[in-house]
Amino acid sequence: MTEPAFLVLTALVDRPRHGYGIVQEVERLSEGRVHLKIGTLYGVLDRLAGDRLVQLDREEATQGRLRRYYRITDEGAEALRAEAARLADNARRATERLSARHAGGTA
């Protein structure tokens, strides 16, 4: 799973969001490190929808424009859970090896 997909799924865990809301939440979650462009966002959403990890929640007309809200599916939550566990395991292994390297006195 790509980092943008991981962050989009994470942004949708607590509630459905529209595109710009997802972009803002991804920036907040990544502490400003990840800035999704709208084209990238919709590419990620299309891929996630194709994999049934997100789905359209509703559409609303706001100031003459159609706003689409997306929500994470149960399959999406499970995929996110599995990816978070995989990343945590990888981080743990890297931290253990770095600690061992430091304890061994190598630079």
N, C-alpha and C positions, 0 to 999 in steps of 0.2 A: 504494500500500500504506500502510495506517495505521501509525502508530508502534507501537501495541500489537501488531499483527500482525508487524511487523518484529522487535520484541523477543522475541515468542514463538518465532518461527522461529529467531532467534539463540540463544535458550535451549535449543533442541532440537538444535542442531548436534552437540554432543559426545556426547549420550546421550539415551535416552528418559527422560521425567520425568512424574510425576503432577501433577495440578493445583496443589497447594500448592507442590510443588518448582518448577514453572514460575513461579508468583508470586514465590517467593523469588529465583530466578535473574534474573528481569526486574528486580527491585529492585536486585540486585547489579550487573547490567549497566548500569543507568541511574544507578548511584551514588545510589540512594534517590529519584531524581526521579520515577519512575513507580511507582505503587502500584496494581496491578490488583486490582479487586474480583472475587470469584469469579464473579458473574453476567457481568461483562464478559469475563473469561477464557474462559468456556465459550461465549459468543457468538462470540468470536474463533476458538476452536478449531473450532466448528461450521462457520464460514465457510471456514476454512482446509481443513478436511476435505472440504467440498463442492467446493472447488477442487482437491482432491487434492494439497495441499501438505503436509499432515500426515495421519497415520493412526494408528489405535489399534494399539499395540504389544502390550499384554497387559493383563489384569485380574488383580488380586491381592486376596484377602480379608485385611484387616489390622484386628485388633481388632473383628471383626464388621462392618466396612464394606468396601465394594468400592472399590478404588483402580484407576483407569484410567491407564495409562501411554501417552503419545503419543510418536511419533517423526516426524521430518521425512522426507519422501520425496525421491527424486531431483529431482522437479519442484519441490518446495519449496526444495531447496538451490539450484537454478538460479534460481528466482524471487528468493531472498534475495541471491544473487550479483549479479543484474541490478539489484536495488534498491540494494544497497550501492554499486555503481558509479555509478548515477544520483545518489545522494546525495553521493558524493565529488566528482563532476563539478560539481554545483551548489555545493558548499562551496568548491571551487577557484575557480569563477567569481566568487563573492561575495568571496572573499579577494583576488583580483586587482583587483576593482573598488574594494574598500576601500583597498587599497594605493595604487592610482592616485589615489584621492580624497585620501588623506593626502599623497601626494607633490605633488599640485597645490595643497596649502595650503588647501583648502576645509574648512569645519567643519560 
